[in-house]
């Protein structure tokens, strides 16, 4: 009995913190997200197909209806098939993928990834990720004066 219990407790001690880092968030574009590890999500556009950008080092699988188009570029492999009437595209390697669809499901595992959600696209993403934000623009941003003295 103890021989079985100890490995299960060790597995639980390792798996719980990893699962605790993953979170599900609702997204709406325009936005960019970066993360690492397992990721999955469902994105949809209300007004026709939109281009959604994915940058990753790992493996992602895209599933969508007939209007889905996925282009994977980079060092790696791409496989496509039809499963249950839906187009399935799998990209493996270090890639940049552009997916154009009105509705898109994706899942995969990556050492790191970036997802660009354009305006008009919303849905949910689950994984260990954060939203990238642009630094706020200074209201009085002007070019530096070359004749001004240097402050030290």
C-alpha positions in Angstrom: 0.0 0.0 0.0 2.8 2.5 0.9 4.6 1.6 -2.3 1.6 2.9 -4.3 0.8 5.9 -2.1 4.3 7.5 -2.1 4.6 7.8 -5.9 1.0 9.2 -6.1 1.8 11.8 -3.5 5.0 12.8 -5.3 3.1 13.1 -8.6 0.5 15.3 -6.9 3.1 17.5 -5.4 4.7 18.1 -8.8 1.5 18.4 -10.8 -0.6 20.7 -8.6 1.8 23.7 -8.9 2.1 23.3 -12.6 -1.7 23.2 -13.1 -2.2 26.1 -10.7 -0.1 28.4 -13.0 -2.6 27.9 -15.9 -5.5 30.3 -16.0 -8.4 30.9 -18.4 -9.1 34.5 -19.5 -11.6 36.1 -21.8 -10.0 38.0 -24.6 -11.1 40.6 -27.1 -8.9 42.3 -29.6 -6.8 44.2 -30.2 -4.4 42.5 -27.8 -1.3 40.4 -27.6 -0.5 37.6 -25.2 2.7 35.7 -24.4 3.3 32.6 -22.4 4.9 29.2 -22.1 3.7 25.6 -21.7 0.3 24.2 -22.5 -2.2 26.5 -24.2 -5.7 26.1 -25.6 -8.4 28.4 -26.7 -11.4 29.3 -28.8 -11.5 32.6 -30.8 -14.4 33.8 -33.0 -15.0 36.9 -35.2 -18.5 38.3 -35.5 -17.9 40.0 -38.8 -16.2 37.4 -41.1 -12.8 35.8 -41.1 -10.0 37.7 -39.4 -6.2 37.0 -39.3 -4.9 35.8 -36.0 -1.1 35.6 -35.5 0.7 32.9 -33.5 4.4 32.8 -32.8 5.7 29.7 -31.1 8.4 27.1 -30.5 6.5 23.8 -30.0 3.4 22.3 -31.4 0.0 23.9 -32.1 -3.1 22.3 -33.6 -5.8 24.5 -35.2 -9.3 23.3 -35.8 -12.0 25.2 -37.7 -14.7 25.2 -40.2 -14.4 25.3 -44.0 -13.4 29.0 -44.1 -10.3 28.4 -42.0 -6.9 29.0 -43.6 -3.7 28.4 -41.7 -0.2 29.3 -43.0 2.7 28.0 -40.9 6.2 29.4 -41.8 9.5 28.6 -40.1 11.6 25.6 -39.2 9.3 22.7 -38.7 6.5 20.5 -40.1 2.9 21.2 -41.1 0.2 18.5 -41.4 -3.4 19.0 -42.4 -6.4 16.7 -42.4 -10.2 16.7 -42.1 -11.6 15.2 -38.9 -15.4 15.1 -38.2 -16.1 17.5 -41.0 -13.6 20.1 -39.6 -10.2 21.1 -41.0 -7.4 20.3 -38.7 -3.9 21.8 -39.2 -0.9 20.9 -37.0 2.2 23.0 -37.0 5.4 21.7 -35.2 8.7 23.5 -34.7 9.7 27.1 -34.4 7.0 28.8 -36.4 5.0 31.9 -37.2 1.4 30.8 -38.0 -1.3 33.0 -39.5 -4.8 31.7 -39.1 -7.7 33.3 -40.9 -11.1 32.1 -39.8 -14.4 33.3 -38.4 -14.2 30.6 -35.7 -11.0 28.8 -34.5 -10.1 26.3 -31.8 -6.4 25.8 -31.0 -4.4 23.7 -28.5 -0.8 22.7 -28.0 2.4 22.8 -26.1 5.2 25.3 -26.6 8.3 26.4 -24.8 7.1 29.9 -25.5 4.4 31.4 -27.6 2.8 34.7 -28.6 -0.8 35.3 -29.8 -1.9 38.4 -31.5 -5.7 38.9 -31.3 -6.9 41.5 -33.9 -9.8 43.9 -33.4 -13.2 42.3 -33.7 -12.1 38.9 -32.4 -13.1 37.6 -29.0 -13.1 34.3 -27.1 -11.1 32.6 -24.3 -7.6 31.4 -23.9 -6.3 29.0 -21.2 -2.6 28.7 -20.3 0.3 30.3 -18.5 0.1 33.6 -20.2 0.2 37.4 -19.6 -1.1 40.2 -21.7 1.6 42.4 -23.3 0.9 46.1 -23.0 2.5 48.9 -24.8 4.3 51.5 -22.7 2.1 54.6 -22.3 3.1 57.4 -24.7 4.3 60.6 -23.1 1.9 63.5 -23.7 4.7 65.9 -24.4 7.0 63.5 -26.3 9.4 65.5 -28.5 12.7 64.7 -30.1 15.7 65.5 -28.0 17.4 68.9 -28.6 21.0 68.3 -29.8 22.1 71.6 -28.4 20.8 71.0 -24.9 23.4 70.3 -22.2 23.7 66.8 -20.9 22.2 66.2 -17.5 24.3 64.0 -15.2 
